[in-house]
Amino acid sequence: MTLSLRRKIYLLLGWMLLISVPAILLLTHTAMFPLISLNSSQAEGLYWLTSSGTAPFGVLTVLVLLGLCFRQISKAHFLPLFITVSISMVSTLALNQFLKPYFSEPRPNAQLLHQQQLLNINEFYQLAPAQRKPVINHAVNQFTTDPHNLQLSPLIASHWRNEVGFAFPSGHTLFAVTLSMVMSYFLLLSGQYLLPSLLCLWSLGMGFSRMLLGMHWSQDVLASTVIGGLIGLACIWGMNRCWPRLATLIATLTNTKPLTTP
């Protein structure tokens, strides 16, 4: 299950593109929030994009993409793809749960509410997650009643109320990049280029949506893109090393012929 050199370059160039965008924003000190009107159809479109990486919609995203991969890649590659996706998703979830409280970085929207003296972020993040929701709900309500403040659509206001965790890293970006790297690898093995390109654009859009909606800083998206790519590559490498033995084990347990990959 080894890619040709051209396909390896294609995969790595896609990852480098994803890394370069938040890196440029960070190096140029370009703030993405507040950059757009959050009371617009554009903001709501970004909300639905970001929802593709939010539970429970994230599960549906994985299932839909697996269905597309099932139709486009060889059947011999689908089982290792499924296993690799499963391992990589569990890895990203566990790492995200560990890193967020470790770095304890406030979100941009929480920082804005703090600057407006509507939220004390030091006290806010010391509360348990369940206790943060009524606090930020009150702060958002006060923020939206002032016509001089940034106006929020009902969807965006609801999103602000529900996102009470820390900023670093961006779990949505971590999810999107890891999933895209793993699926793109197996799609490229089968000679598919369109869906890997679309997955790259989806991951890029995910990072932008998190920054533009006030959920993450550029360094959050940059770190998540690097980490997500490394997790994806590590899981791919591990599957390539383990697949011959794993295929034999599966064949033994199911009393079938070993599933070989072309």
Buried (B, 14 or more C-beta within 10 A) or exposed (E): BEBEEEBEEBBBEBBEBBBEBBBEBBEEEEEBBBEBBBBEEEBBEBBEBBBBBBEEEBEEBBEEBBEBBEEBBEEBBBBBBBBBBBBBBEBBBEBBEEBBEEEEBBBBBBBBBBEBEBBEBEEBBEBEEEEBBEBBBEBBEBBBEEEEBBBBBEBBBBBBBEBBBBBBBBBBBBBBBBBBBBBBBBBBBBEBEEBBBBBBBBBBBBBBBBBBBBBBBBBBBBBBBBBBBBBBBBBBEBBBEEBEEBBEEBBEEEEEEEBEBE
